[in-house]
Amino acid sequence: MTGQRTPKEGLLLSFAIQVARDAGNLLVQRLGAAQISNKGDIDLVTEADIAAEELIIERIRSHYPLHGILAEESGEAVAVGPGRSDWKWIIDPLDGTTNYAHGYPCFCVSIALEHAGILEVGVVYDPMRDEMFAAER
């Protein structure tokens, strides 16, 4: 690991779970009122995608400012400098955008964390059913 301390076991998983819940709650509040645009020929994006991604990124940056981020909507943001971390968050803030955009309540928030290329934490949260699937290496 480069320029960092090792996070306490379970802390990263708990953090990812809470962030996924918060992003999921935001998505539920906006369901049915999504403003839709196209990011490609067949790929949709909603303002809720962007808002949920911004929420997740803001939380990560406030708690783990040196961690890198690979986000579906905004792309990759890598921390640079002497304190650069080997940790990278991988986020899909609204997995199931087409369902969501059409008001079909089958979607989730997906968040993963890798360390030096190895996945360490994974969270998938279905806010409509309040089902959380989470794992930690």
C-alpha positions as a Markdown table, in Angstrom:
| # | Residue | x | y | z |
|---|---|---|---|---|
| 1 | Met | 0.0 | 0.0 | 0.0 |
| 2 | Thr | 1.2 | 3.4 | -0.8 |
| 3 | Gly | 1.0 | 6.4 | 1.6 |
| 4 | Gln | -2.0 | 5.1 | 3.6 |
| 5 | Arg | -3.0 | 3.2 | 6.7 |
| 6 | Thr | -5.0 | 0.0 | 6.4 |
| 7 | Pro | -8.7 | 0.6 | 7.1 |
| 8 | Lys | -10.1 | -1.4 | 10.0 |
| 9 | Glu | -11.9 | -4.6 | 9.0 |
| 10 | Gly | -15.6 | -4.1 | 8.4 |
| 11 | Leu | -15.3 | -0.3 | 8.4 |
| 12 | Leu | -15.2 | -0.1 | 4.6 |
| 13 | Leu | -18.1 | -2.5 | 4.2 |
| 14 | Ser | -20.2 | -0.6 | 6.7 |
| 15 | Phe | -19.4 | 2.7 | 4.9 |
| 16 | Ala | -20.4 | 1.2 | 1.5 |
| 17 | Ile | -23.6 | -0.2 | 2.9 |
| 18 | Gln | -24.7 | 3.2 | 4.4 |
| 19 | Val | -23.8 | 5.1 | 1.2 |
| 20 | Ala | -25.7 | 2.6 | -0.9 |
| 21 | Arg | -28.8 | 3.0 | 1.4 |
| 22 | Asp | -28.6 | 6.8 | 1.1 |
| 23 | Ala | -28.2 | 6.7 | -2.7 |
| 24 | Gly | -31.1 | 4.2 | -2.9 |
| 25 | Asn | -33.3 | 6.5 | -0.8 |
| 26 | Leu | -32.6 | 9.4 | -3.1 |
| 27 | Leu | -33.6 | 7.2 | -6.1 |
| 28 | Val | -36.8 | 6.1 | -4.5 |
| 29 | Gln | -37.8 | 9.7 | -3.8 |
| 30 | Arg | -37.3 | 10.6 | -7.5 |
| 31 | Leu | -38.9 | 7.5 | -9.0 |
| 32 | Gly | -41.6 | 8.4 | -11.5 |
| 33 | Ala | -40.3 | 12.0 | -12.0 |
| 34 | Ala | -37.0 | 11.2 | -13.7 |
| 35 | Gln | -35.8 | 13.5 | -16.4 |
| 36 | Ile | -34.4 | 11.3 | -19.1 |
| 37 | Ser | -31.6 | 11.9 | -21.6 |
| 38 | Asn | -29.5 | 9.7 | -23.9 |
| 39 | Lys | -25.8 | 9.1 | -23.4 |
| 40 | Gly | -25.6 | 7.0 | -26.5 |
| 41 | Asp | -27.8 | 5.4 | -29.2 |
| 42 | Ile | -29.5 | 3.1 | -26.7 |
| 43 | Asp | -28.1 | 4.1 | -23.3 |
| 44 | Leu | -30.3 | 6.2 | -21.1 |
| 45 | Val | -29.3 | 8.4 | -18.2 |
| 46 | Thr | -31.6 | 10.2 | -15.8 |
| 47 | Glu | -31.0 | 13.2 | -13.5 |
| 48 | Ala | -31.4 | 10.7 | -10.7 |
| 49 | Asp | -28.4 | 8.7 | -12.0 |
| 50 | Ile | -26.3 | 11.8 | -11.8 |
| 51 | Ala | -27.7 | 12.9 | -8.4 |
| 52 | Ala | -27.1 | 9.5 | -6.8 |
| 53 | Glu | -23.6 | 9.3 | -8.3 |
| 54 | Glu | -22.8 | 12.8 | -7.0 |
| 55 | Leu | -24.0 | 11.8 | -3.5 |
| 56 | Ile | -21.8 | 8.6 | -3.5 |
| 57 | Ile | -18.7 | 10.5 | -4.8 |
| 58 | Glu | -19.1 | 13.3 | -2.3 |
| 59 | Arg | -19.3 | 10.7 | 0.6 |
| 60 | Ile | -16.3 | 8.9 | -0.7 |
| 61 | Arg | -14.3 | 12.1 | -1.1 |
| 62 | Ser | -15.2 | 13.3 | 2.4 |
| 63 | His | -14.2 | 10.0 | 4.1 |
| 64 | Tyr | -11.5 | 8.7 | 1.8 |
| 65 | Pro | -10.1 | 11.6 | -0.2 |
| 66 | Leu | -7.1 | 9.7 | -1.5 |
| 67 | His | -9.1 | 6.8 | -2.9 |
| 68 | Gly | -9.7 | 6.6 | -6.7 |
| 69 | Ile | -13.2 | 6.4 | -8.1 |
| 70 | Leu | -14.5 | 4.7 | -11.3 |
| 71 | Ala | -18.1 | 5.9 | -11.8 |
| 72 | Glu | -20.4 | 5.0 | -14.6 |
| 73 | Glu | -21.7 | 8.4 | -15.4 |
| 74 | Ser | -18.7 | 10.7 | -14.7 |
| 75 | Gly | -15.9 | 8.3 | -15.6 |
| 76 | Glu | -12.7 | 7.8 | -13.6 |
| 77 | Ala | -11.4 | 10.2 | -11.0 |
| 78 | Val | -8.0 | 9.2 | -9.7 |
| 79 | Ala | -6.4 | 10.8 | -6.7 |
| 80 | Val | -2.9 | 12.0 | -7.6 |
| 81 | Gly | 0.1 | 13.2 | -5.6 |
| 82 | Pro | 2.4 | 11.7 | -3.0 |
| 83 | Gly | -0.4 | 10.3 | -0.9 |
| 84 | Arg | -2.1 | 8.4 | -3.8 |
| 85 | Ser | -4.0 | 5.4 | -2.7 |
| 86 | Asp | -4.1 | 1.8 | -4.0 |
| 87 | Trp | -7.9 | 1.8 | -3.2 |
| 88 | Lys | -10.5 | 2.4 | -6.0 |
| 89 | Trp | -14.3 | 2.6 | -5.6 |
| 90 | Ile | -16.3 | 1.3 | -8.6 |
| 91 | Ile | -19.8 | 2.6 | -8.6 |
| 92 | Asp | -23.0 | 2.2 | -10.7 |
| 93 | Pro | -25.4 | 4.6 | -8.9 |
| 94 | Leu | -28.4 | 3.3 | -10.7 |
| 95 | Asp | -28.1 | -0.2 | -12.0 |
| 96 | Gly | -31.3 | -0.7 | -14.1 |
| 97 | Thr | -31.7 | 2.8 | -15.6 |
| 98 | Thr | -34.1 | 1.7 | -18.3 |
| 99 | Asn | -36.4 | 0.1 | -15.7 |
| 100 | Tyr | -36.1 | 3.2 | -13.5 |
| 101 | Ala | -36.7 | 5.6 | -16.4 |
| 102 | His | -40.0 | 3.8 | -17.2 |
| 103 | Gly | -41.1 | 3.8 | -13.6 |
| 104 | Tyr | -40.6 | 0.0 | -13.2 |
| 105 | Pro | -39.4 | -0.5 | -9.6 |
| 106 | Cys | -36.6 | -3.0 | -10.3 |
| 107 | Phe | -33.2 | -1.3 | -10.0 |
| 108 | Cys | -30.4 | -1.1 | -7.5 |
| 109 | Val | -27.3 | 0.7 | -6.4 |
| 110 | Ser | -24.0 | -1.1 | -6.9 |
| 111 | Ile | -20.8 | -0.2 | -5.2 |
| 112 | Ala | -17.5 | -2.1 | -5.1 |
| 113 | Leu | -14.0 | -1.4 | -3.7 |
| 114 | Glu | -10.8 | -2.8 | -5.0 |
| 115 | His | -7.4 | -2.7 | -3.5 |
| 116 | Ala | -4.4 | -2.9 | -5.8 |
| 117 | Gly | -6.7 | -4.5 | -8.4 |
| 118 | Ile | -8.3 | -7.1 | -6.1 |
| 119 | Leu | -12.0 | -6.7 | -5.2 |
| 120 | Glu | -12.3 | -6.4 | -1.4 |
| 121 | Val | -15.9 | -5.1 | -0.8 |
| 122 | Gly | -19.1 | -5.4 | -2.9 |
| 123 | Val | -22.6 | -4.0 | -2.2 |
| 124 | Val | -25.8 | -4.3 | -4.2 |
| 125 | Tyr | -28.8 | -2.5 | -2.7 |
| 126 | Asp | -32.4 | -2.8 | -3.9 |
| 127 | Pro | -34.1 | 0.2 | -2.3 |
| 128 | Met | -37.6 | -0.8 | -3.4 |
| 129 | Arg | -37.4 | -4.1 | -1.4 |
| 130 | Asp | -34.9 | -2.8 | 1.1 |
| 131 | Glu | -32.7 | -5.8 | 0.2 |
| 132 | Met | -29.0 | -5.5 | 0.8 |
| 133 | Phe | -26.4 | -7.9 | -0.6 |
| 134 | Ala | -22.9 | -7.3 | 0.7 |
| 135 | Ala | -19.6 | -9.1 | 0.9 |
| 136 | Glu | -16.1 | -8.4 | 2.1 |
| 137 | Arg | -13.0 | -10.4 | 1.4 |
